[in-house]
Amino acid sequence: MKFKADEIASVIQTEIEDFRGQIQTAEVGRVIEVGDGIARCTGLSTAMAGEMLEFPGGIRGLTFNLEENSVGVVILGDSLKIKEGDEVKSTGRLLSVPVGDAMLGRVVDPLGNPLDGNGPIMTTDTRPVEHEAVGVAGRQPVKVPLQTGIKAVDAMTPIGRGQRELIIGDRKTGKTAVAIDTILNQKGTGVKCVYVACGQRAASVAGVVEVLREHGALDYTIVVASSSADPAPLQYIAPYAGAAMAEHYMYNGEDTLIVYDDLSKQAIAYRQLSLLMRRPPGREAFPGDVFYCHSRLLERAVKLSDELGGGSMTALPIIETLEGEVSAYIPTNVISITDGQIYLEPDLFWKGIRPAINVGISVSRVGGNAQTKAMKKIAGSLRLDLAAFRELEAFAQLGTELDAATQQQLDRGYCMVELLKQPQYEPLNVADQVIVIYAGAKGYFDKVPVADVQAKEKELLSFVQTEHADMRDKLIEAEALTDEVEEALKSALEAFVSRLDSE
Amino acid sequence: MSEQLKTRPDQVLEDPGALAVASQYARSYLSAAASQDSGDAEEELGSFVDDVLAGHPDFRALLTSDSVGRKAKLDLVDRVISPRSSEFFVNFLKVLIRHGRMELIDEIREVVIRVREELANQQRVQIRSSQPLTDKSRQRVVRQLKDKLGFDPILQESVDESLIGGLVIQVGDTVYDSSLRTRLKTLAGRLTERTLYEIQSGRDRFSHSD
């Protein structure tokens, strides 16, 4: 294609002719102190709390402290380029980020600037980063399940659309993996996903983006990245920016999933800002309003009422604990805000039980409401059975002679633990989960040696998919284990067992 | 005394906390002067700062230094200032010395001038232009400011060639910017914004075969 030089020249000429330079009016102030990502300014007498300011060179700032004689500003950019005496302009706008379909598949910083080198983002829609959560009347109970594709989670700590489920655990226990699997499992469900990386290593963010891209999940996902090299103010606003991007879809009646990875790093960034702003330190040197910092963020995750379009935002905040200390300040705060937690343990992880979910203390306060009927029916007793198994296992370790019934219960337990293991990036359809757990709980795997259970599970699933696809389709369609489906499932499982026996 | 090293750029404002304290002293000084009917308090303060302190930096250092005791400072004021000034002003100086606020004297004087201007419905206006203002344009600016904002402007002019043309007027914290530099910047921004979409779609046309 060849450009027509005349045409372009005339377009530019009309642009210039139409341009009426208006007198720009702005409130200004001056920087009297700058450093460590914050600035103190005089002037700006009408600045609002949370207003966006502009420093020379287009660097943006956010009013944080309004004091008697000065304004404390956090700098959302390179604070080294700002000098004492520089002019600060108020913009009269609250901090907002671009939203919309153009953001899908992109990796952006917390201000919405692209980081992936795929050119500018073409969208005119914006939303304020800080937005008040919906009130009581605008909500409805969480009833629709959000399938994570992880057997242990969907069976025992089910997550509903609009729920806040905390993923908590020490470093290297697979917290991000649980969240990423959940995003991968949303493929084809119409759920839009936002992954907020807050204070993560840039390398691990790049890794996550690559995994999402490989599995085709980036098409419905926005990645908001602020690495640990970014200034603290950017790490602090990243979760709010991600929430604003998800809210855009939620208020348009769509379902969204947002992952905050992780909020302990955000709390640390907020602590840094607050201490530099000379706000008084409290427990663990966190400022007094660190609870509000997280509660107002997580309160934005809702299931909207039908009048508001019925959209939802499901939040999966992640908290990293130190040496399993869940009674530290930030973990207890976030545990009390969320509707349940998935607790990951290093001991289980190293024993090879992955995902390393501690079933005993992981809960979902929304519970069975957010499960399909089929899953509810078969998983109802699973948690108690596993608890009984753990007790029995501890008892059996004493080397006591066991009667046949107890031994069988123990073997069934080992088999179930094995069945709940699941490799990374392989989320399962809920129907497949139902089939596997049903088979395990009803003893169809009893004769399989524990070491072979995972291999036989795969065989079972491919067997069902190839030879009993109609039964599986019915199960997917009905979402319930009707008598008819159950009979079909039983006969399929019997056929599978007899095939195993004949091998 | 050795020559003072310049450590801060001129445009930096004084500590806002100190300014708030100075403002308190200045307002008290003026209201006390008004109630006691003690002549032209403002002129006396101005002359003290301009003629006495500015003319004798060593004397200023004596009055503001921490190494000179309060008693010594008060005695100094008694010996040097008392015979040549009103009793009211000497009392004011003594109050400043007793409270250790002598170094705020310049700020206090600034605030006193501001307060007087406020009472006379005057306000300072900073005007930046690319070329020095002519008398005619200056009169026009003054007249327009008076019409629009309703006070007598005191113009503080400066020349900034990088503006290219037009004026930047600052009243208090508000800046009215009609300079050519800013207009060109806005135009450039608008042109890129409008054409960005075209550029992007043109690029997409090359990268996608359909």
Chai-1 contact restraints between the chains, C-beta under 6 A:
chainA,res_idxA,chainB,res_idxB,connection_type,confidence,min_distance_angstrom,max_distance_angstrom,comment,restraint_id
A,E15,B,L191,contact,1.0,0.0,6.0,A-B,restraint_1
A,F19,B,L187,contact,1.0,0.0,6.0,A-B,restraint_2
A,G21,B,R183,contact,1.0,0.0,6.0,A-B,restraint_3
A,I23,B,Y176,contact,1.0,0.0,6.0,A-B,restraint_4
A,I23,B,S178,contact,1.0,0.0,6.0,A-B,restraint_5
A,Q24,B,D177,contact,1.0,0.0,6.0,A-B,restraint_6
A,Q24,B,T182,contact,1.0,0.0,6.0,A-B,restraint_7
A,T25,B,Y176,contact,1.0,0.0,6.0,A-B,restraint_8
A,A26,B,V175,contact,1.0,0.0,6.0,A-B,restraint_9
A,E27,B,D173,contact,1.0,0.0,6.0,A-B,restraint_10
A,E27,B,T174,contact,1.0,0.0,6.0,A-B,restraint_11
A,V28,B,D173,contact,1.0,0.0,6.0,A-B,restraint_12
A,V28,B,V175,contact,1.0,0.0,6.0,A-B,restraint_13
A,R30,B,L13,contact,1.0,0.0,6.0,A-B,restraint_14
A,T42,B,L13,contact,1.0,0.0,6.0,A-B,restraint_15
A,T42,B,P16,contact,1.0,0.0,6.0,A-B,restraint_16
A,G43,B,D173,contact,1.0,0.0,6.0,A-B,restraint_17
A,S45,B,D173,contact,1.0,0.0,6.0,A-B,restraint_18
A,N69,B,P16,contact,1.0,0.0,6.0,A-B,restraint_19
A,N69,B,G17,contact,1.0,0.0,6.0,A-B,restraint_20
A,N69,B,A20,contact,1.0,0.0,6.0,A-B,restraint_21
A,S70,B,P16,contact,1.0,0.0,6.0,A-B,restraint_22
A,E84,B,V12,contact,1.0,0.0,6.0,A-B,restraint_23
A,G85,B,P9,contact,1.0,0.0,6.0,A-B,restraint_24
A,G85,B,Q11,contact,1.0,0.0,6.0,A-B,restraint_25
A,G85,B,V12,contact,1.0,0.0,6.0,A-B,restraint_26
A,P120,B,L196,contact,1.0,0.0,6.0,A-B,restraint_27
A,M122,B,Y197,contact,1.0,0.0,6.0,A-B,restraint_28
A,M122,B,Q200,contact,1.0,0.0,6.0,A-B,restraint_29
